[in-house]
Amino acid sequence: MKKFVKRDEEFICCECGRVVNTLNYTTRDHCPYCLYSKHVDINPGDRSNNCLGLLKPIGIEKYKDTYKIIYRCEKCGEIHKNIIAKDDDMDMIIKISTNKS
């Protein structure tokens, strides 16, 4: 099982430039507005990845009783998945779920 480091930090999104507040119930790992993330972790929350590329949301998949956003790193091409957050823009989730990439 992967090691998880809880890091619920405010940040400025590198894609849309908006301020992203903490979630206060788990770790914030992507922008709730544009859904982009940044390739900073090897294991969740460790901030050990030197890639630092933007993780582009390319799809949505069902996961237990929720959904995960599927990402492709625009720099190294690696695929990642993150659970959606309760404040994510549902219109963006729907838009991404219809992607055929």
MMTF fields as JSON, N, C-alpha, C and O atoms, coordinates in Angstrom:
{
  "mmtfVersion": "1.0.0",
  "mmtfProducer": "UNKNOWN",
  "numBonds": 403,
  "numAtoms": 404,
  "numGroups": 101,
  "numChains": 1,
  "numModels": 1,
  "chainsPerModel": [1],
  "groupsPerChain": [101],
  "chainIdList": ["A"],
  "bondAtomList": [4, 2, 8, 6, 12, 10, 16, 14, 20, 18, 24, 22, 28, 26, 32, 30, 36, 34, 40, 38, 44, 42, 48, 46, 52, 50, 56, 54, 60, 58, 64, 62, 68, 66, 72, 70, 76, 74, 80, 78, 84, 82, 88, 86, 92, 90, 96, 94, 100, 98, 104, 102, 108, 106, 112, 110, 116, 114, 120, 118, 124, 122, 128, 126, 132, 130, 136, 134, 140, 138, 144, 142, 148, 146, 152, 150, 156, 154, 160, 158, 164, 162, 168, 166, 172, 170, 176, 174, 180, 178, 184, 182, 188, 186, 192, 190, 196, 194, 200, 198, 204, 202, 208, 206, 212, 210, 216, 214, 220, 218, 224, 222, 228, 226, 232, 230, 236, 234, 240, 238, 244, 242, 248, 246, 252, 250, 256, 254, 260, 258, 264, 262, 268, 266, 272, 270, 276, 274, 280, 278, 284, 282, 288, 286, 292, 290, 296, 294, 300, 298, 304, 302, 308, 306, 312, 310, 316, 314, 320, 318, 324, 322, 328, 326, 332, 330, 336, 334, 340, 338, 344, 342, 348, 346, 352, 350, 356, 354, 360, 358, 364, 362, 368, 366, 372, 370, 376, 374, 380, 378, 384, 382, 388, 386, 392, 390, 396, 394, 400, 398],
  "bondOrderList": [1, 1, 1, 1, 1, 1, 1, 1, 1, 1, 1, 1, 1, 1, 1, 1, 1, 1, 1, 1, 1, 1, 1, 1, 1, 1, 1, 1, 1, 1, 1, 1, 1, 1, 1, 1, 1, 1, 1, 1, 1, 1, 1, 1, 1, 1, 1, 1, 1, 1, 1, 1, 1, 1, 1, 1, 1, 1, 1, 1, 1, 1, 1, 1, 1, 1, 1, 1, 1, 1, 1, 1, 1, 1, 1, 1, 1, 1, 1, 1, 1, 1, 1, 1, 1, 1, 1, 1, 1, 1, 1, 1, 1, 1, 1, 1, 1, 1, 1, 1],
  "groupList": [{"groupName": "MET", "atomNameList": ["N", "CA", "C", "O"], "elementList": ["N", "C", "C", "O"], "formalChargeList": [0, 0, 0, 0], "bondAtomList": [1, 0, 2, 1, 3, 2], "bondOrderList": [1, 1, 2], "singleLetterCode": "M", "chemCompType": "L-PEPTIDE LINKING"}, {"groupName": "LYS", "atomNameList": ["N", "CA", "C", "O"], "elementList": ["N", "C", "C", "O"], "formalChargeList": [0, 0, 0, 0], "bondAtomList": [1, 0, 2, 1, 3, 2], "bondOrderList": [1, 1, 2], "singleLetterCode": "K", "chemCompType": "L-PEPTIDE LINKING"}, {"groupName": "PHE", "atomNameList": ["N", "CA", "C", "O"], "elementList": ["N", "C", "C", "O"], "formalChargeList": [0, 0, 0, 0], "bondAtomList": [1, 0, 2, 1, 3, 2], "bondOrderList": [1, 1, 2], "singleLetterCode": "F", "chemCompType": "L-PEPTIDE LINKING"}, {"groupName": "VAL", "atomNameList": ["N", "CA", "C", "O"], "elementList": ["N", "C", "C", "O"], "formalChargeList": [0, 0, 0, 0], "bondAtomList": [1, 0, 2, 1, 3, 2], "bondOrderList": [1, 1, 2], "singleLetterCode": "V", "chemCompType": "L-PEPTIDE LINKING"}, {"groupName": "ARG", "atomNameList": ["N", "CA", "C", "O"], "elementList": ["N", "C", "C", "O"], "formalChargeList": [0, 0, 0, 0], "bondAtomList": [1, 0, 2, 1, 3, 2], "bondOrderList": [1, 1, 2], "singleLetterCode": "R", "chemCompType": "L-PEPTIDE LINKING"}, {"groupName": "ASP", "atomNameList": ["N", "CA", "C", "O"], "elementList": ["N", "C", "C", "O"], "formalChargeList": [0, 0, 0, 0], "bondAtomList": [1, 0, 2, 1, 3, 2], "bondOrderList": [1, 1, 2], "singleLetterCode": "D", "chemCompType": "L-PEPTIDE LINKING"}, {"groupName": "GLU", "atomNameList": ["N", "CA", "C", "O"], "elementList": ["N", "C", "C", "O"], "formalChargeList": [0, 0, 0, 0], "bondAtomList": [1, 0, 2, 1, 3, 2], "bondOrderList": [1, 1, 2], "singleLetterCode": "E", "chemCompType": "L-PEPTIDE LINKING"}, {"groupName": "ILE", "atomNameList": ["N", "CA", "C", "O"], "elementList": ["N", "C", "C", "O"], "formalChargeList": [0, 0, 0, 0], "bondAtomList": [1, 0, 2, 1, 3, 2], "bondOrderList": [1, 1, 2], "singleLetterCode": "I", "chemCompType": "L-PEPTIDE LINKING"}, {"groupName": "CYS", "atomNameList": ["N", "CA", "C", "O"], "elementList": ["N", "C", "C", "O"], "formalChargeList": [0, 0, 0, 0], "bondAtomList": [1, 0, 2, 1, 3, 2], "bondOrderList": [1, 1, 2], "singleLetterCode": "C", "chemCompType": "L-PEPTIDE LINKING"}, {"groupName": "GLY", "atomNameList": ["N", "CA", "C", "O"], "elementList": ["N", "C", "C", "O"], "formalChargeList": [0, 0, 0, 0], "bondAtomList": [1, 0, 2, 1, 3, 2], "bondOrderList": [1, 1, 2], "singleLetterCode": "G", "chemCompType": "PEPTIDE LINKING"}, {"groupName": "ASN", "atomNameList": ["N", "CA", "C", "O"], "elementList": ["N", "C", "C", "O"], "formalChargeList": [0, 0, 0, 0], "bondAtomList": [1, 0, 2, 1, 3, 2], "bondOrderList": [1, 1, 2], "singleLetterCode": "N", "chemCompType": "L-PEPTIDE LINKING"}, {"groupName": "THR", "atomNameList": ["N", "CA", "C", "O"], "elementList": ["N", "C", "C", "O"], "formalChargeList": [0, 0, 0, 0], "bondAtomList": [1, 0, 2, 1, 3, 2], "bondOrderList": [1, 1, 2], "singleLetterCode": "T", "chemCompType": "L-PEPTIDE LINKING"}, {"groupName": "LEU", "atomNameList": ["N", "CA", "C", "O"], "elementList": ["N", "C", "C", "O"], "formalChargeList": [0, 0, 0, 0], "bondAtomList": [1, 0, 2, 1, 3, 2], "bondOrderList": [1, 1, 2], "singleLetterCode": "L", "chemCompType": "L-PEPTIDE LINKING"}, {"groupName": "TYR", "atomNameList": ["N", "CA", "C", "O"], "elementList": ["N", "C", "C", "O"], "formalChargeList": [0, 0, 0, 0], "bondAtomList": [1, 0, 2, 1, 3, 2], "bondOrderList": [1, 1, 2], "singleLetterCode": "Y", "chemCompType": "L-PEPTIDE LINKING"}, {"groupName": "HIS", "atomNameList": ["N", "CA", "C", "O"], "elementList": ["N", "C", "C", "O"], "formalChargeList": [0, 0, 0, 0], "bondAtomList": [1, 0, 2, 1, 3, 2], "bondOrderList": [1, 1, 2], "singleLetterCode": "H", "chemCompType": "L-PEPTIDE LINKING"}, {"groupName": "PRO", "atomNameList": ["N", "CA", "C", "O"], "elementList": ["N", "C", "C", "O"], "formalChargeList": [0, 0, 0, 0], "bondAtomList": [1, 0, 2, 1, 3, 2], "bondOrderList": [1, 1, 2], "singleLetterCode": "P", "chemCompType": "L-PEPTIDE LINKING"}, {"groupName": "SER", "atomNameList": ["N", "CA", "C", "O"], "elementList": ["N", "C", "C", "O"], "formalChargeList": [0, 0, 0, 0], "bondAtomList": [1, 0, 2, 1, 3, 2], "bondOrderList": [1, 1, 2], "singleLetterCode": "S", "chemCompType": "L-PEPTIDE LINKING"}, {"groupName": "ALA", "atomNameList": ["N", "CA", "C", "O"], "elementList": ["N", "C", "C", "O"], "formalChargeList": [0, 0, 0, 0], "bondAtomList": [1, 0, 2, 1, 3, 2], "bondOrderList": [1, 1, 2], "singleLetterCode": "A", "chemCompType": "L-PEPTIDE LINKING"}],
  "groupTypeList": [0, 1, 1, 2, 3, 1, 4, 5, 6, 6, 2, 7, 8, 8, 6, 8, 9, 4, 3, 3, 10, 11, 12, 10, 13, 11, 11, 4, 5, 14, 8, 15, 13, 8, 12, 13, 16, 1, 14, 3, 5, 7, 10, 15, 9, 5, 4, 16, 10, 10, 8, 12, 9, 12, 12, 1, 15, 7, 9, 7, 6, 1, 13, 1, 5, 11, 13, 1, 7, 7, 13, 4, 8, 6, 1, 8, 9, 6, 7, 14, 1, 10, 7, 7, 17, 1, 5, 5, 5, 0, 5, 0, 7, 7, 1, 7, 16, 11, 10, 1, 16],
  "groupIdList": [1, 2, 3, 4, 5, 6, 7, 8, 9, 10, 11, 12, 13, 14, 15, 16, 17, 18, 19, 20, 21, 22, 23, 24, 25, 26, 27, 28, 29, 30, 31, 32, 33, 34, 35, 36, 37, 38, 39, 40, 41, 42, 43, 44, 45, 46, 47, 48, 49, 50, 51, 52, 53, 54, 55, 56, 57, 58, 59, 60, 61, 62, 63, 64, 65, 66, 67, 68, 69, 70, 71, 72, 73, 74, 75, 76, 77, 78, 79, 80, 81, 82, 83, 84, 85, 86, 87, 88, 89, 90, 91, 92, 93, 94, 95, 96, 97, 98, 99, 100, 101],
  "secStructList": [7, 7, 7, 7, 7, 7, 7, 7, 7, 7, 3, 3, 7, 6, 6, 6, 7, 7, 3, 3, 7, 7, 7, 1, 1, 1, 7, 7, 7, 1, 7, 6, 6, 6, 7, 7, 3, 3, 7, 7, 7, 1, 1, 6, 6, 7, 7, 7, 7, 1, 7, 7, 7, 3, 3, 3, 3, 3, 3, 3, 3, 3, 3, 6, 6, 3, 3, 3, 3, 3, 3, 3, 3, 6, 6, 6, 7, 7, 3, 3, 3, 3, 3, 7, 7, 6, 6, 1, 7, 2, 2, 2, 2, 2, 2, 2, 2, 6, 7, 7, 7],
  "xCoordList": [0.831, 0.0, 0.874, 1.917, 0.441, 1.207, 1.194, 0.22, 2.293, 2.358, 1.616, 1.712, 0.877, 0.085, 0.506, 0.49, 0.881, 1.216, 0.123, -0.075, -0.593, -1.678, -1.097, -0.408, -1.381, -0.943, -2.106, -2.31, -2.855, -4.001, -3.586, -3.822, -2.964, -2.372, -3.086, -3.531, -3.19, -3.694, -2.622, -1.429, -3.05, -2.091, -2.748, -3.966, -1.942, -2.434, -2.299, -1.223, -3.391, -3.394, -2.485, -2.584, -1.605, -0.677, -1.372, -0.796, -2.583, -3.31, -4.23, -4.154, -5.102, -6.095, -5.764, -6.407, -4.777, -4.332, -5.196, -4.947, -6.206, -7.086, -6.494, -5.738, -6.839, -6.428, -7.294, -8.519, -6.641, -7.331, -7.173, -6.059, -8.283, -8.277, -8.155, -8.33, -7.851, -7.756, -9.137, -10.164, -9.136, -10.39, -10.922, -12.135, -10.031, -10.365, -10.954, -11.431, -10.937, -11.346, -10.39, -10.383, -9.596, -8.556, -7.57, -7.687, -6.617, -5.599, -6.141, -6.773, -5.891, -6.255, -5.182, -4.005, -5.559, -4.553, -4.805, -4.08, -5.846, -6.105, -6.993, -7.608, -7.042, -7.853, -9.327, -9.656, -10.227, -11.637, -12.32, -13.45, -11.641, -12.22, -11.931, -12.853, -10.658, -10.284, -9.913, -9.752, -9.778, -9.468, -8.031, -7.692, -7.179, -5.767, -5.066, -5.496, -3.995, -3.156, -1.708, -1.443, -0.79, 0.629, 1.356, 1.08, 2.273, 2.998, 4.114, 5.286, 3.725, 4.683, 4.95, 5.929, 4.098, 4.23, 4.657, 4.311, 5.414, 5.656, 4.614, 3.881, 4.556, 3.485, 2.633, 3.163, 1.329, 0.436, 0.932, 1.133, 1.121, 1.507, 2.984, 3.364, 3.838, 5.265, 6.057, 7.158, 5.522, 6.167, 7.598, 8.482, 7.814, 9.157, 9.413, 10.513, 8.44, 8.628, 9.242, 8.74, 10.308, 11.001, 10.401, 10.833, 9.424, 8.833, 8.202, 8.559, 7.279, 6.581, 5.747, 5.384, 5.442, 4.591, 3.138, 2.736, 2.354, 0.92, 0.236, 0.517, -0.669, -1.468, -2.805, -3.645, -2.984, -4.189, -5.29, -5.057, -6.489, -7.585, -8.055, -8.398, -8.066, -8.42, -9.62, -10.107, -10.106, -11.236, -11.692, -11.068, -12.795, -13.379, -13.683, -14.115, -13.454, -13.828, -14.517, -14.223, -15.432, -16.136, -15.148, -14.328, -15.22, -14.358, -15.176, -15.525, -15.477, -16.309, -17.603, -18.368, -17.86, -19.099, -18.871, -19.684, -17.755, -17.429, -16.79, -17.026, -15.991, -15.311, -13.874, -13.524, -13.06, -11.673, -11.482, -12.059, -10.647, -10.225, -8.968, -8.044, -8.936, -7.758, -6.947, -7.483, -5.65, -4.743, -3.638, -3.22, -3.171, -1.941, -1.002, -1.381, 0.232, 1.213, 1.629, 2.033, 1.526, 1.887, 3.394, 3.843, 4.172, 5.632, 6.196, 6.965, 5.817, 6.416, 5.46, 5.891, 4.161, 3.194, 2.614, 1.738, 3.077, 2.579, 1.09, 0.607, 0.379, -1.043, -1.198, -0.54, -2.07, -2.386, -3.886, -4.614, -4.35, -5.77, -5.926, -5.184, -6.911, -7.223, -8.727, -9.5, -9.137, -10.559, -11.091, -10.42, -12.303, -12.896, -13.137, -13.29, -13.17, -13.446, -14.883, -15.474, -15.442, -16.853, -17.137, -18.287, -16.094, -16.311, -15.839, -15.75, -15.537, -15.125, -16.269, -17.44, -15.913, -16.886, -17.528, -16.884, -18.793, -19.483, -19.616, -19.611, -19.733, -19.786, -18.476, -18.486, -17.346, -16.041, -15.923, -15.39, -16.416, -16.371, -17.189, -16.745, -18.369, -19.204, -18.503, -18.489, -17.925, -17.212, -16.063, -15.898, -15.288, -14.15, -14.625, -13.97, -15.756, -16.259, -16.672, -16.793, -16.887, -17.255, -16.054, -16.202, -14.846, -13.627, -13.371, -13.68, -12.818, -12.48, -10.976, -10.52, -10.16, -8.705, -8.114, -6.899],
  "yCoordList": [-1.191, 0.0, 1.253, 1.294, 2.254, 3.492, 4.229, 4.181, 4.912, 5.781, 7.069, 7.588, 7.58, 8.789, 9.831, 9.566, 11.01, 12.127, 13.169, 13.689, 13.48, 14.458, 15.863, 16.34, 16.517, 17.891, 18.651, 18.623, 19.319, 20.092, 21.555, 22.297, 21.957, 23.289, 24.145, 23.641, 25.434, 26.381, 26.566, 26.526, 26.769, 27.019, 27.828, 28.006, 28.308, 28.99, 28.005, 27.458, 27.786, 26.828, 27.309, 28.452, 26.432, 26.762, 26.803, 27.316, 26.281, 26.301, 27.516, 28.268, 27.719, 28.799, 30.015, 31.056, 29.905, 31.046, 31.381, 32.38, 30.573, 30.859, 30.363, 29.391, 31.035, 30.599, 29.399, 29.444, 28.328, 27.101, 26.934, 26.78, 26.966, 26.838, 25.385, 24.472, 25.181, 23.832, 23.179, 23.855, 21.85, 21.095, 20.935, 20.901, 20.838, 20.667, 19.306, 19.122, 18.344, 16.982, 15.928, 14.788, 16.3, 15.42, 16.315, 17.54, 15.713, 16.474, 17.037, 16.322, 18.317, 18.961, 18.592, 18.869, 17.972, 17.553, 18.04, 17.672, 18.88, 19.434, 20.664, 20.898, 21.435, 22.651, 22.284, 21.531, 22.792, 22.468, 23.204, 22.876, 24.195, 25.009, 24.413, 24.177, 24.172, 23.627, 22.142, 21.489, 21.615, 20.22, 19.811, 18.637, 20.735, 20.41, 20.149, 20.621, 19.397, 19.122, 19.342, 19.7, 19.128, 19.29, 18.02, 17.469, 17.554, 16.304, 16.517, 16.651, 16.545, 16.84, 15.651, 15.663, 14.621, 13.496, 12.206, 11.952, 11.408, 10.017, 9.172, 8.402, 9.324, 8.776, 9.953, 11.047, 9.763, 10.885, 11.763, 11.297, 13.049, 14.028, 14.154, 14.998, 13.346, 13.386, 14.513, 14.828, 15.126, 16.24, 15.895, 16.751, 14.612, 14.117, 14.0, 13.612, 14.32, 14.161, 15.42, 16.522, 15.264, 16.394, 16.782, 17.773, 16.035, 16.317, 17.713, 18.54, 17.974, 19.258, 19.652, 20.819, 18.688, 18.972, 19.152, 18.756, 19.753, 19.88, 18.554, 17.913, 18.15, 16.95, 17.376, 17.968, 17.068, 17.449, 16.411, 15.217, 16.853, 15.902, 15.399, 16.191, 14.075, 13.499, 12.565, 12.114, 12.266, 11.359, 11.205, 11.716, 10.488, 10.206, 8.719, 8.135, 8.097, 6.697, 6.49, 7.184, 5.537, 5.189, 4.552, 3.728, 4.929, 4.359, 4.227, 5.23, 3.003, 2.715, 3.515, 3.348, 4.386, 5.168, 6.605, 7.491, 6.824, 8.159, 8.016, 7.027, 8.986, 8.966, 9.434, 10.113, 9.061, 9.537, 10.294, 9.952, 11.339, 12.057, 11.37, 11.093, 11.098, 10.493, 11.622, 12.465, 11.63, 12.676, 12.103, 10.959, 12.912, 12.61, 13.786, 14.934, 13.504, 14.561, 15.11, 14.358, 16.431, 17.063, 17.093, 17.367, 16.812, 16.82, 15.418, 15.212, 14.449, 13.113, 12.048, 10.939, 12.367, 11.435, 10.427, 9.648, 10.42, 9.469, 9.693, 10.825, 8.608, 8.659, 8.606, 7.812, 9.455, 9.487, 9.542, 9.903, 9.179, 9.262, 9.865, 9.533, 10.764, 11.383, 11.348, 11.539, 11.107, 11.117, 12.543, 13.493, 12.689, 14.015, 14.575, 13.821, 15.896, 16.576, 17.074, 17.27, 17.277, 17.666, 19.035, 19.339, 19.883, 21.214, 21.339, 22.45, 20.218, 20.27, 20.77, 20.506, 21.491, 22.027, 20.859, 20.221, 20.595, 19.454, 19.595, 18.588, 20.811, 20.998, 20.546, 19.959, 20.82, 20.381, 18.862, 18.243, 18.258, 16.798, 16.157, 15.19, 16.69, 16.167, 16.344, 15.429, 17.52, 17.782, 16.78, 16.218, 16.569, 15.646, 14.205, 13.414, 13.867, 12.496, 12.139, 10.959, 13.139, 12.877, 12.92, 12.727, 13.175, 13.201, 11.817, 10.791, 11.824, 10.566, 10.433, 9.705, 11.152, 11.096, 9.826, 9.638],
  "zCoordList": [0.0, 0.0, 0.0, 0.651, -0.726, -0.809, 0.51, 1.262, 0.779, 1.951, 1.626, 0.514, 2.602, 2.408, 3.433, 4.635, 2.964, 3.839, 3.667, 2.569, 4.755, 4.665, 4.542, 5.443, 3.422, 3.165, 2.552, 1.338, 3.389, 2.93, 2.907, 3.861, 1.803, 1.705, 0.665, -0.366, 0.942, -0.05, -1.12, -0.82, -2.376, -3.457, -4.561, -4.576, -5.472, -6.669, -7.823, -8.062, -8.529, -9.632, -10.757, -11.203, -11.207, -12.296, -13.658, -14.617, -13.764, -15.035, -15.132, -16.103, -14.136, -14.247, -13.385, -13.525, -12.5, -11.696, -10.5, -9.825, -10.218, -9.087, -7.787, -7.772, -6.682, -5.353, -4.979, -5.089, -4.536, -4.148, -2.642, -2.141, -1.927, -0.477, -0.053, -0.859, 1.229, 1.783, 1.777, 1.712, 1.846, 1.879, 3.301, 3.511, 4.262, 5.681, 6.03, 7.15, 5.101, 5.473, 4.919, 5.385, 3.942, 3.404, 2.657, 2.695, 1.991, 1.276, -0.032, -0.81, -0.267, -1.53, -2.54, -2.309, -3.656, -4.631, -6.042, -6.967, -6.221, -7.547, -7.41, -6.369, -8.476, -8.51, -8.684, -9.601, -7.831, -7.973, -9.129, -9.491, -9.706, -10.783, -12.163, -12.944, -12.46, -13.772, -13.699, -14.73, -12.483, -12.169, -12.475, -12.324, -12.899, -13.12, -11.786, -10.733, -11.86, -10.699, -11.133, -12.28, -10.223, -10.536, -10.121, -9.055, -10.944, -10.725, -9.697, -10.049, -8.432, -7.356, -6.439, -5.694, -6.478, -5.548, -6.244, -7.398, -5.509, -5.893, -5.16, -5.779, -3.842, -3.019, -2.577, -2.379, -2.416, -2.099, -0.942, 0.179, -1.258, -0.253, 0.047, 0.858, -0.577, -0.201, -0.858, -0.407, -1.911, -2.624, -3.049, -3.034, -3.433, -3.786, -5.28, -5.675, -6.124, -7.559, -8.153, -7.933, -8.893, -9.521, -10.873, -11.463, -11.376, -12.689, -12.713, -13.553, -11.807, -11.667, -12.884, -13.034, -13.752, -14.902, -14.493, -13.398, -15.383, -15.118, -15.42, -16.433, -14.525, -14.718, -15.317, -14.639, -16.581, -17.309, -17.076, -17.265, -16.666, -16.495, -17.86, -18.738, -18.031, -19.339, -19.271, -20.307, -18.064, -17.948, -16.51, -15.58, -16.351, -15.046, -14.998, -15.992, -13.821, -13.664, -12.323, -11.349, -12.28, -11.044, -10.085, -10.491, -8.807, -7.779, -6.497, -5.875, -6.106, -4.928, -5.013, -5.962, -4.03, -4.055, -4.533, -4.271, -5.238, -5.756, -7.133, -7.826, -7.53, -8.828, -8.67, -7.705, -9.627, -9.698, -11.007, -12.04, -10.929, -12.123, -12.642, -11.876, -13.929, -14.562, -15.18, -15.899, -14.893, -15.362, -16.228, -16.05, -17.168, -17.914, -17.712, -17.943, -17.278, -17.083, -18.443, -19.33, -18.596, -19.869, -20.104, -21.217, -19.068, -19.203, -19.441, -20.38, -18.593, -18.697, -19.223, -19.537, -19.325, -19.88, -18.906, -19.282, -17.668, -16.682, -16.403, -16.431, -16.136, -15.806, -14.282, -13.611, -13.751, -12.315, -12.144, -13.069, -10.949, -10.622, -9.232, -8.308, -9.1, -7.81, -7.592, -8.531, -6.365, -6.018, -6.124, -5.72, -6.671, -6.764, -5.367, -4.405, -5.263, -4.0, -4.008, -5.07, -2.821, -2.729, -3.327, -3.644, -3.489, -4.06, -5.509, -6.032, -6.162, -7.567, -8.446, -8.172, -9.498, -10.447, -11.212, -12.045, -10.916, -11.513, -13.025, -13.733, -13.536, -14.988, -15.634, -16.716, -14.971, -15.496, -15.435, -16.356, -14.357, -14.237, -15.361, -15.981, -15.62, -16.705, -18.054, -18.877, -18.274, -19.534, -19.729, -20.811, -18.688, -18.776, -18.956, -19.634, -18.354, -18.459, -19.88, -20.21, -20.722, -22.118, -23.053, -24.26, -22.501, -23.318, -23.907, -23.301, -25.064, -25.749, -25.917, -26.798, -25.055, -25.202, -24.663, -24.718]
}
